Amino acid sequence: MATIQERMELRVVAYREDDHYVAQGLEFDICVQANTLEELQLRFDRAAFATLAVCVERGADPRDAVPKAPREFWDMFEDARVLLNMTERERSAEIAGMAPTFEPAFRWHERRVA
């Protein structure tokens, strides 16, 4: 079972959809949207942390409790370029306490969904 101290890598594909950005997690089917890339990363951090925290609180292993993203997002991730690994940017003080729990690796996909 995962604990809150265990480090987990989460792969994330980000893309533009209409007038906003979307981030879709792969290992966990977590999806957020935002108006800027910075806000997108922050929102994904929060959503992933909340999801993992609830699993741990309930004694569930997140790898078993949260489904993986649909195959199309895995394919998008493979075709995408590295956007920014969270370890390469400074985290806000608000997120810094969450860092040991997960390490999202964001990749940008050029696909635009209209």
RAKAGI-V457441 format. One record per residue. N is the residue number from 1. PHI is phi in whole degrees, 0 to 359 (999 if undefined). OMEGA is omega in degrees with one decimal (NA if undefined). Layout:
n->N phi->PHI omega->OMEGA
n->N phi->PHI omega->OMEGA
//
This chain:
n->1 phi->999 omega->177.9
n->2 phi->286 omega->174.0
n->3 phi->246 omega->-178.1
n->4 phi->296 omega->179.4
n->5 phi->275 omega->-177.5
n->6 phi->289 omega->-178.9
n->7 phi->274 omega->179.9
n->8 phi->234 omega->174.2
n->9 phi->272 omega->176.3
n->10 phi->239 omega->175.4
n->11 phi->270 omega->-174.4
n->12 phi->226 omega->173.0
n->13 phi->255 omega->179.8
n->14 phi->243 omega->178.8
n->15 phi->204 omega->179.9
n->16 phi->265 omega->177.2
n->17 phi->224 omega->-175.3
n->18 phi->55 omega->-175.5
n->19 phi->255 omega->179.7
n->20 phi->218 omega->177.8
n->21 phi->258 omega->179.8
n->22 phi->233 omega->173.3
n->23 phi->238 omega->-179.3
n->24 phi->239 omega->175.8
n->25 phi->286 omega->-179.6
n->26 phi->260 omega->-178.7
n->27 phi->298 omega->176.1
n->28 phi->231 omega->-177.7
n->29 phi->286 omega->179.5
n->30 phi->244 omega->-177.4
n->31 phi->227 omega->176.4
n->32 phi->225 omega->174.4
n->33 phi->224 omega->-178.1
n->34 phi->200 omega->180.0
n->35 phi->274 omega->179.1
n->36 phi->228 omega->178.2
n->37 phi->294 omega->179.2
n->38 phi->297 omega->178.6
n->39 phi->294 omega->179.2
n->40 phi->299 omega->179.9
n->41 phi->296 omega->178.5
n->42 phi->296 omega->179.2
n->43 phi->296 omega->178.4
n->44 phi->294 omega->176.6
n->45 phi->308 omega->-176.9
n->46 phi->297 omega->-178.0
n->47 phi->295 omega->180.0
n->48 phi->294 omega->179.5
n->49 phi->299 omega->-179.6
n->50 phi->298 omega->179.4
n->51 phi->298 omega->-179.3
n->52 phi->293 omega->-179.7
n->53 phi->296 omega->178.6
n->54 phi->296 omega->178.2
n->55 phi->299 omega->-178.7
n->56 phi->297 omega->179.3
n->57 phi->300 omega->-179.3
n->58 phi->273 omega->179.7
n->59 phi->77 omega->-178.8
n->60 phi->259 omega->174.2
n->61 phi->280 omega->-178.0
n->62 phi->303 omega->-180.0
n->63 phi->294 omega->177.3
n->64 phi->260 omega->-172.1
n->65 phi->275 omega->-176.3
n->66 phi->248 omega->-179.1
n->67 phi->293 omega->175.1
n->68 phi->280 omega->178.1
n->69 phi->293 omega->175.4
n->70 phi->301 omega->-175.6
n->71 phi->307 omega->-176.5
n->72 phi->303 omega->179.9
n->73 phi->284 omega->174.6
n->74 phi->296 omega->178.2
n->75 phi->295 omega->177.2
n->76 phi->300 omega->-178.9
n->77 phi->298 omega->-179.9
n->78 phi->297 omega->-179.1
n->79 phi->273 omega->-173.6
n->80 phi->273 omega->175.3
n->81 phi->259 omega->-179.6
n->82 phi->296 omega->177.3
n->83 phi->267 omega->-177.5
n->84 phi->187 omega->173.2
n->85 phi->277 omega->-175.3
n->86 phi->301 omega->179.7
n->87 phi->288 omega->-177.6
n->88 phi->266 omega->179.4
n->89 phi->236 omega->178.1
n->90 phi->286 omega->176.4
n->91 phi->266 omega->175.4
n->92 phi->290 omega->179.4
n->93 phi->301 omega->-179.2
n->94 phi->295 omega->-175.8
n->95 phi->264 omega->-173.5
n->96 phi->308 omega->179.8
n->97 phi->291 omega->-179.3
n->98 phi->270 omega->-170.8
n->99 phi->308 omega->-178.1
n->100 phi->294 omega->-174.6
n->101 phi->280 omega->-176.9
n->102 phi->209 omega->-178.5
n->103 phi->224 omega->-178.6
n->104 phi->293 omega->173.6
n->105 phi->248 omega->-177.3
n->106 phi->276 omega->170.8
n->107 phi->230 omega->-178.7
n->108 phi->262 omega->175.8
n->109 phi->246 omega->-175.6
n->110 phi->283 omega->-178.7
n->111 phi->300 omega->175.1
n->112 phi->249 omega->178.3
n->113 phi->257 omega->-178.2
n->114 phi->263 omega->NA
//
